[in-house]
Amino acid sequence: MNNGKRKFVLVVAAAATALALGASASYAERQPQMRKALEKLKDAEAHLQLATADKGGHRVRAMRLVRDAIREVQAGIRFDNRN
């Protein structure tokens, strides 16, 4: 991946992270550990997207699992805020 594309992906990932954290900030304020986990998962997703694709399908599977984990953490935050 060339530097221009890499920078673009990082900028998009950072913007998505900022939007997601901003949108859920009021919910996550009371849950600093869940918020931190969500932030780390989004960072991991961005790094996996930048990694070379020659990983025998493991990189793609890892990206899918990280996205699943992000959704689970978000669901946990929502659940805790409702109960």
Contacts in CASP RR format, 6 or more apart in sequence:
PFRMAT RR
TARGET T0000
AUTHOR 0000-0000-0000
METHOD contacts of the structure
MODEL  1
MNNGKRKFVLVVAAAATALALGASASYAERQPQMRKALEKLKDAEAHLQL
ATADKGGHRVRAMRLVRDAIREVQAGIRFDNRN
1 9 0 8 1.000
1 50 0 8 1.000
1 52 0 8 1.000
6 50 0 8 1.000
9 46 0 8 1.000
9 49 0 8 1.000
9 50 0 8 1.000
10 46 0 8 1.000
10 50 0 8 1.000
13 42 0 8 1.000
13 45 0 8 1.000
13 46 0 8 1.000
13 49 0 8 1.000
14 46 0 8 1.000
16 42 0 8 1.000
17 39 0 8 1.000
17 42 0 8 1.000
17 43 0 8 1.000
17 46 0 8 1.000
20 38 0 8 1.000
20 42 0 8 1.000
21 28 0 8 1.000
21 35 0 8 1.000
21 38 0 8 1.000
21 39 0 8 1.000
24 35 0 8 1.000
24 38 0 8 1.000
24 74 0 8 1.000
24 77 0 8 1.000
27 77 0 8 1.000
27 78 0 8 1.000
27 81 0 8 1.000
28 34 0 8 1.000
28 35 0 8 1.000
28 38 0 8 1.000
28 77 0 8 1.000
29 35 0 8 1.000
30 80 0 8 1.000
30 81 0 8 1.000
31 77 0 8 1.000
31 80 0 8 1.000
31 81 0 8 1.000
34 73 0 8 1.000
34 76 0 8 1.000
34 77 0 8 1.000
34 80 0 8 1.000
35 77 0 8 1.000
37 73 0 8 1.000
38 70 0 8 1.000
38 73 0 8 1.000
38 74 0 8 1.000
38 77 0 8 1.000
41 66 0 8 1.000
41 69 0 8 1.000
41 70 0 8 1.000
41 73 0 8 1.000
42 70 0 8 1.000
44 66 0 8 1.000
45 63 0 8 1.000
45 66 0 8 1.000
45 67 0 8 1.000
45 70 0 8 1.000
48 59 0 8 1.000
48 62 0 8 1.000
48 63 0 8 1.000
48 66 0 8 1.000
49 63 0 8 1.000
51 59 0 8 1.000
52 59 0 8 1.000
53 59 0 8 1.000
53 60 0 8 1.000
END
